[in-house]
């Protein structure tokens, strides 16, 4: 049977296209363009499904080759997890138990745990082992409704392993091509590797002169460069050197800032034109105002705060200040061992004081902005734009938040059309 070129998706109970304001408070689903009891038509154009019509369920609309009946389910843009470290090997469950007993993240890292423990395990893993382990995580993300995921390197911290991580990301891109868009971020500036612990400036030099150029020139497309600007990791001078090197290589900048301390990284990142700044646990009111006046996206990670028993980023203040606010899982083995983006949305509401509407915008439209609208997907459902969507086995968008920590109830309804 040939694949249809135009499909009508019928009986959508609620459609929340996430159009409308990207900034500022939201309180009603109508502010995101929501409507009930409608149909949409999608058309294959240049190997991409494009949304071509939205109308009432009883309207005639354009002719279609095939129908999909949603039977009253909820339809939203595909969810976007815009900050993960999903490619890694090893297990750090023991560290988690130590933290629950009172040891700090920094103390554990100083004694050889933390990122360094994952680096050791990841360096020893083969490409296939990493593909297999990460595939499990990506399947979980798909079940939660994720259709776009960013994956950072940074658990290699040497040229061979960082390149191996890029190879893994490329293999995953190919494996999940019809189901999931994978955005690659180079992050050799994730930590100082153990062999450079006594001369960290030399690692910055190597990142700028060897590691980033090698990654940028690889056959694997890399979208961004991220740097961890924090006490004990990379100071502002080092971050500036890395940002200059990344810019010269055509990589857009991201930055981990204000997770443990405010060292001036956020104003620097905004001035540098960073696409996003991420974590923001220690961000001051003055810097929140700066974000509200910028196009740099504030990526908040409430599950990391929960995992580390730390306060969440000041999401309510960020939205009220006019900042572009995204929410992600920070999926990683040490500080957020989860793939559950809907739970991150729920925590953004319960702990971060966002409204449900703001939280959904944070994992759709604003998350797309944090990734530069990958593959042309703007994190919304709009006529003339790529149709990347998630169907939830729920009756209303309220259920996304009321069904707390529920089992996965999401599907990508066009996926069967790509199967042989």
PyMOL commands that set and color helices and strands:
alter all, ss='L'
color gray80, all
select helices_A, chain A and resi 29-32+93-100+105-110+115-124+127-144+159-175+194-196+200-216+236-248+265-271+285-292+302-308+315-320+341-350+356-362+365-370+374-376+399-402+415-418
alter helices_A, ss='H'
color red, helices_A
select strands_A, chain A and resi 6-16+35-45+48-56+66-69+74-77+79-81+146-152+181-189+224-228+252-257+276-279+297-300+325-327+389-392+410-411
alter strands_A, ss='S'
color yellow, strands_A
deselect
rebuild
show_as cartoon
